[in-house]
Amino acid sequence: MSRPRVLVVTPDFPPATGGIQRLIGRLVSHTDGWETLVVTLDHPDAEGAPVLAPTHRVANMPRFRHTAIARLNAAALRKGLTWRPQAIVSGHIVASPATLLLGSLLHVPTVQYVYAKELTARPKLGRFAVAHATAAVMLSQHTADIAQRTGADRVRMHVIPPGVVVPEPSPERRQKADVPTILTVARLADRYKGFDVMLRAMPLVRARIPDARWVVIGEGPLRDELERMARALGLNGSVLFCGRVSDAELDEWFARSHVFAMPSRLPSDGGGEGYGLVYLEAGARGLPCVAGNLGAVAEAVIDGETGLLVDATDHLKTADALVDLLAKPDRAEALGAAGLVRARTLSWDRMAAAVEALVADLMARHA
């Protein structure tokens, strides 16, 4: 039996970095039941990157994002009319115009991926994308609730969380650093991720655990500001901003750290994290998490089971949670072990299979 042709249209795709990029890349690489063609924006490192699926890349102009997105939609329309997919998956609401038009022209089902932040940042486009797609994949109940508040039809929504890659067990990976280490992995672009709260919490953590350090993996426009704030708080040497690192280096930091922390809060628009894939990735490495207690994060981290949820606006409570886990290694180990068990239930094999099943059902209805 031949595999169905599925066109995936997305501006965000590896080797570009970020949560959406990882999600769509792993979806494509784990949907073995599809014959996939990806239409996405170009990237300087694309030529030497692993090929996850046949990919058509469109010239990317970071300074002229709207033009690049328009070209992406136009290219997807051309490719789709030539390749004639049997289903179309849009990885971002900005790809919905081409996705929906193609679906109408070819009489095939369309699936729209939806994230909380994008819904609140572009409410009109979000409403349009969800209202007209055959089905919408929500990463969390939080995202589905936001979509419903905008008037989206609950029947179209399917909550399928992102999957996680669980590394093979390796004794070398579990060797902790001698220094109590707190790890954060995030693009330094969104204030709601709680970098400022972590910086205010660190002097309190070090007052009780003097050699504790905070390691930040990720690059972004907030880095200079955060480094200045760290110096002003006298945290020189105890906060390491490592920037963007290789996958191998990231694995090493996960292995050497004791706690993963990212106290994301809900921004004023109510969006924030669509799910928080990085918390699952930390759990897959056996790390307990300290996270905010609202929104989708509370779905990714189970309070008292895989980590500790705190008021993400309160640096005192954040510091208490960090100290609790650093000072009680047995408890931290137990929470991390539970996080690993949970990550295995949310593996990409299972999550991709759920998306494949959804697309297969939609195709059967359109037949």
C-alpha positions as CSV (number, residue, x, y, z in Angstrom):
1,M,0.0,0.0,0.0
2,S,1.5,3.4,-1.0
3,R,2.1,6.0,1.6
4,P,-0.1,9.1,1.4
5,R,1.6,12.3,0.2
6,V,1.5,14.9,2.9
7,L,2.7,18.5,2.2
8,V,4.1,20.3,5.3
9,V,4.3,24.1,5.1
10,T,6.2,25.9,7.8
11,P,8.5,28.9,8.2
12,D,10.2,27.2,11.1
13,F,12.2,24.1,10.4
14,P,15.7,22.7,11.2
15,P,18.5,23.6,11.1
16,A,16.9,26.8,12.4
17,T,16.6,26.5,16.2
18,G,13.7,27.0,18.5
19,G,10.7,25.0,19.9
20,I,8.6,25.1,16.8
21,Q,11.5,24.1,14.6
22,R,12.3,21.1,16.8
23,L,8.6,20.1,17.0
24,I,8.0,20.2,13.2
25,G,11.4,18.6,12.5
26,R,10.7,15.7,14.8
27,L,7.2,15.3,13.5
28,V,8.5,15.0,10.0
29,S,11.2,12.5,11.0
30,H,8.9,10.3,12.9
31,T,5.9,10.1,10.6
32,D,7.2,7.0,8.7
33,G,3.7,6.4,7.2
34,W,3.9,9.5,5.1
35,E,5.6,10.5,1.9
36,T,6.4,14.0,3.0
37,L,7.5,17.1,1.1
38,V,8.4,20.2,3.3
39,V,8.2,23.7,2.0
40,T,10.0,26.1,4.3
41,L,12.3,29.1,4.5
42,D,16.0,28.8,3.7
43,H,18.7,28.8,6.4
44,P,22.5,29.5,6.1
45,D,23.3,26.0,7.6
46,A,20.8,24.1,5.5
47,E,23.3,22.7,3.0
48,G,25.2,20.7,5.7
49,A,22.3,19.8,7.9
50,P,20.7,16.3,8.1
51,V,17.9,15.8,5.6
52,L,14.8,14.9,7.5
53,A,12.6,14.8,4.4
54,P,12.6,16.1,0.8
55,T,12.6,19.9,1.3
56,H,12.0,22.9,-0.9
57,R,13.5,26.0,0.6
58,V,12.4,29.6,-0.1
59,A,14.7,32.6,0.1
60,N,14.6,34.0,3.7
61,M,15.0,37.7,4.4
62,P,15.1,38.1,8.2
63,R,14.8,41.9,7.8
64,F,11.8,41.6,5.6
65,R,9.8,38.8,7.4
66,H,6.5,39.6,5.8
67,T,7.9,39.4,2.3
68,A,9.6,36.0,3.2
69,I,6.3,34.7,4.5
70,A,4.5,35.8,1.4
71,R,7.1,34.0,-0.8
72,L,6.7,30.9,1.4
73,N,3.0,30.8,0.8
74,A,3.4,31.4,-2.9
75,A,6.0,28.6,-3.2
76,A,3.8,26.2,-1.2
77,L,0.9,26.9,-3.5
78,R,3.0,26.2,-6.6
79,K,4.5,23.1,-5.2
80,G,1.2,21.8,-4.0
81,L,-0.5,22.2,-7.3
82,T,2.3,20.3,-9.0
83,W,2.9,17.6,-6.4
84,R,-0.8,17.2,-5.5
85,P,-0.6,16.1,-1.9
86,Q,-3.4,14.1,-0.2
87,A,-3.2,16.1,3.0
88,I,-1.6,19.4,4.0
89,V,-0.1,20.2,7.4
90,S,0.6,23.9,8.3
91,G,3.3,24.2,11.0
92,H,2.4,27.8,11.8
93,I,-0.6,30.0,11.3
94,V,1.3,32.3,8.9
95,A,1.4,29.4,6.5
96,S,-2.4,29.0,6.7
97,P,-3.3,31.1,3.6
98,A,-1.5,28.7,1.2
99,T,-2.6,25.7,3.2
100,L,-6.2,26.5,3.1
101,L,-6.3,27.6,-0.5
102,L,-4.5,24.4,-1.6
103,G,-6.9,22.3,0.5
104,S,-9.9,23.9,-1.2
105,L,-8.4,23.6,-4.7
106,L,-7.3,20.0,-4.3
107,H,-10.2,18.9,-2.1
108,V,-7.9,17.5,0.5
109,P,-7.9,17.9,4.3
110,T,-5.8,20.5,6.1
111,V,-4.3,20.3,9.6
112,Q,-3.2,23.5,11.4
113,Y,-0.7,23.4,14.2
114,V,-1.5,26.0,16.8
115,Y,0.6,27.5,19.6
116,A,-0.6,29.8,22.4
117,K,1.8,32.7,21.8
118,E,0.9,32.9,18.1
119,L,-2.8,32.9,18.8
120,T,-2.5,35.9,21.1
121,A,0.1,37.7,18.9
122,R,-2.1,37.4,15.7
123,P,-5.6,36.8,16.9
124,K,-7.3,37.6,13.6
125,L,-5.0,35.3,11.6
126,G,-5.3,32.6,14.4
127,R,-9.1,32.7,14.2
128,F,-9.0,32.5,10.4
129,A,-6.6,29.5,10.5
130,V,-8.5,27.5,13.1
131,A,-11.9,28.3,11.7
132,H,-11.1,27.1,8.2
133,A,-8.7,24.1,8.8
134,T,-10.2,20.7,8.7
135,A,-8.6,20.1,12.0
136,A,-6.3,22.0,14.4
137,V,-3.7,20.4,16.6
138,M,-3.3,22.1,19.9
139,L,-0.2,21.5,21.9
140,S,-2.0,21.9,25.2
141,Q,-5.4,22.4,26.8
142,H,-4.2,25.9,27.6
143,T,-3.8,26.6,23.9
144,A,-7.2,25.0,23.2
145,D,-8.8,27.2,25.8
146,I,-7.3,30.3,24.2
147,A,-8.6,29.3,20.8
148,Q,-12.1,28.6,22.1
149,R,-12.2,32.1,23.7
150,T,-11.5,33.5,20.3
151,G,-14.6,31.7,19.0
152,A,-12.9,28.6,17.5
153,D,-15.0,25.4,17.1
154,R,-14.0,22.9,19.8
155,V,-14.9,20.0,17.5
156,R,-12.0,20.9,15.1
157,M,-9.5,20.9,18.0
158,H,-7.3,17.9,18.9
159,V,-5.0,18.3,21.8
160,I,-1.8,16.4,21.0
161,P,1.2,17.5,23.0
162,P,4.7,17.5,21.5
163,G,6.8,14.4,21.8
164,V,10.2,14.1,23.3
165,V,13.3,12.2,22.3
166,V,14.5,10.0,25.2
167,P,18.2,9.4,25.0
168,E,19.6,6.0,25.4
169,P,20.7,5.2,29.0
170,S,24.4,6.0,29.4
171,P,26.4,6.1,32.7
172,E,28.6,8.9,31.3
173,R,25.6,11.1,30.8
174,R,24.5,10.9,34.4
175,Q,27.7,12.2,36.0
176,K,26.8,15.4,37.8
177,A,29.1,18.4,38.1
178,D,30.7,18.9,41.5
179,V,29.2,22.4,41.5
180,P,25.4,22.5,42.2
181,T,24.1,23.5,38.7
182,I,20.8,24.9,37.6
183,L,20.2,24.8,33.9
184,T,17.9,26.9,31.6
185,V,17.6,26.3,27.9
186,A,15.7,28.9,26.0
187,R,15.9,31.6,23.3
188,L,16.6,34.8,25.1
189,A,13.8,36.7,23.5
190,D,10.7,36.4,25.6
191,R,10.5,38.1,29.0
192,Y,7.7,35.8,30.2
193,K,10.2,32.9,30.4
194,G,11.3,34.3,33.8
195,F,15.0,35.1,33.2
196,D,14.6,38.2,35.5
197,V,13.0,36.2,38.3
198,M,15.9,33.7,38.1
199,L,18.5,36.5,38.4
200,R,16.7,37.9,41.4
201,A,16.4,34.4,42.9
202,M,20.1,33.5,42.5
203,P,21.6,35.7,45.3
204,L,19.1,34.1,47.7
205,V,20.0,30.6,46.4
206,R,23.8,31.4,46.8
207,A,23.2,32.7,50.4
208,R,22.1,29.2,51.3
209,I,24.2,27.2,48.8
210,P,27.2,29.4,48.2
211,D,28.7,27.5,45.2
212,A,25.5,27.2,43.2
213,R,25.5,28.4,39.6
214,W,23.0,29.1,36.9
215,V,23.9,28.0,33.4
216,V,21.9,29.6,30.5
217,I,21.9,28.0,27.1
218,G,20.5,30.1,24.3
219,E,21.0,33.3,22.4
220,G,18.7,36.2,21.8
221,P,18.2,40.0,22.0
222,L,17.8,40.0,25.8
223,R,21.3,38.6,26.4
224,D,23.1,41.9,26.9
225,E,20.4,43.2,29.3
226,L,20.5,40.0,31.3
227,E,24.3,40.0,31.5
228,R,24.2,43.6,32.8
229,M,21.6,42.7,35.4
230,A,23.7,39.7,36.5
231,R,26.7,42.0,37.1
232,A,24.5,44.6,38.9
233,L,23.4,41.8,41.3
234,G,27.0,40.7,41.9
235,L,26.5,37.4,40.2
236,N,29.8,37.4,38.3
237,G,31.1,33.9,37.9
238,S,27.9,32.3,39.2
239,V,25.8,32.9,36.1
240,L,27.1,31.5,32.8
241,F,25.5,32.7,29.5
242,C,26.8,30.1,27.1
243,G,24.9,31.2,24.0
244,R,24.0,28.7,21.3
245,V,25.7,25.4,21.7
246,S,26.0,22.2,19.7
247,D,23.7,19.2,20.5
248,A,26.6,17.4,22.0
249,E,27.4,20.3,24.3
250,L,23.7,20.6,25.3
251,D,23.6,16.9,26.2
252,E,26.7,17.4,28.4
253,W,25.1,20.3,30.2
254,F,21.9,18.3,30.8
255,A,24.0,15.5,32.2
256,R,26.1,17.7,34.5
257,S,23.2,19.7,35.9
258,H,21.1,19.0,39.0
259,V,17.9,21.0,38.3
260,F,16.2,22.5,35.3
261,A,14.5,25.8,35.9
262,M,12.4,28.1,33.7
263,P,9.7,29.9,35.7
264,S,7.6,31.0,32.7
265,R,4.7,33.2,33.6
266,L,1.6,34.2,31.7
267,P,2.2,37.5,29.8
268,S,-0.5,40.1,29.7
269,D,-2.1,38.7,26.6
270,G,-2.6,35.3,28.3
271,G,-0.5,33.4,25.7
272,G,2.9,32.3,26.9
273,E,4.2,28.8,26.5
274,G,2.2,26.7,24.0
275,Y,3.4,23.7,26.0
276,G,7.0,23.9,27.1
277,L,8.8,21.1,25.2
278,V,12.0,21.8,27.0
279,Y,10.6,20.7,30.3
280,L,9.9,17.3,28.8
281,E,13.4,17.2,27.4
282,A,14.8,17.9,30.9
283,G,12.6,15.1,32.3
284,A,14.0,12.8,29.5
285,R,17.4,13.4,31.0
286,G,16.2,12.7,34.6
287,L,16.2,16.3,35.7
288,P,13.6,17.7,38.1
289,C,12.1,21.0,36.9
290,V,11.2,24.2,38.6
291,A,8.5,26.0,36.5
292,G,5.6,28.4,36.7
293,N,2.3,27.2,38.0
294,L,0.0,28.7,35.3
295,G,-0.9,28.0,31.7
296,A,0.5,25.2,29.6
297,V,3.6,24.8,31.8
298,A,1.4,23.3,34.5
299,E,0.5,20.6,31.9
300,A,4.2,19.8,31.1
301,V,5.4,19.6,34.7
302,I,3.5,17.7,37.3
303,D,3.8,19.5,40.7
304,G,5.4,17.3,43.3
305,E,5.8,14.5,40.8
306,T,8.2,15.6,38.1
307,G,9.1,19.0,39.5
308,L,8.0,21.9,41.5
309,L,5.5,24.6,40.3
310,V,5.9,28.1,41.8
311,D,4.4,31.5,41.4
312,A,6.6,32.6,38.5
313,T,6.4,36.3,39.5
314,D,7.9,35.6,43.0
315,H,11.7,35.3,43.1
316,L,11.5,34.3,46.8
317,K,9.4,31.2,46.1
318,T,11.5,30.4,43.1
319,A,14.6,30.5,45.2
320,D,13.0,28.3,47.9
321,A,12.1,25.7,45.3
322,L,15.6,25.7,43.8
323,V,17.3,25.4,47.2
324,D,14.9,22.6,48.2
325,L,16.0,20.5,45.2
326,L,19.7,21.4,45.4
327,A,19.8,20.6,49.1
328,K,17.8,17.4,48.9
329,P,19.5,15.3,46.2
330,D,17.3,12.2,47.0
331,R,14.1,14.2,46.4
332,A,15.6,15.7,43.2
333,E,16.6,12.3,42.0
334,A,13.1,10.9,42.6
335,L,11.4,13.8,40.8
336,G,13.8,13.4,37.9
337,A,13.2,9.7,37.7
338,A,9.5,10.3,37.5
339,G,10.1,12.9,34.8
340,L,11.9,10.2,32.8
341,V,9.1,7.8,33.2
342,R,6.6,10.4,32.0
343,A,8.8,11.4,29.0
344,R,8.8,7.8,27.8
345,T,5.0,7.9,27.7
346,L,5.2,11.0,25.6
347,S,7.8,9.8,23.1
348,W,7.8,11.1,19.6
349,D,6.9,7.7,18.3
350,R,3.6,7.9,20.2
351,M,2.9,11.5,19.4
352,A,3.7,11.2,15.7
353,A,1.5,8.1,15.5
354,A,-1.4,10.2,17.0
355,V,-0.9,12.9,14.3
356,E,-0.7,10.2,11.6
357,A,-3.9,8.6,12.8
358,L,-5.7,12.0,12.8
359,V,-4.6,12.7,9.2
360,A,-5.6,9.2,8.1
361,D,-9.1,9.7,9.6
362,L,-9.5,13.0,7.9
363,M,-8.4,11.6,4.5
364,A,-10.9,8.7,4.9
365,R,-13.7,11.2,5.5
366,H,-12.6,13.2,2.4
367,A,-12.4,10.1,0.2
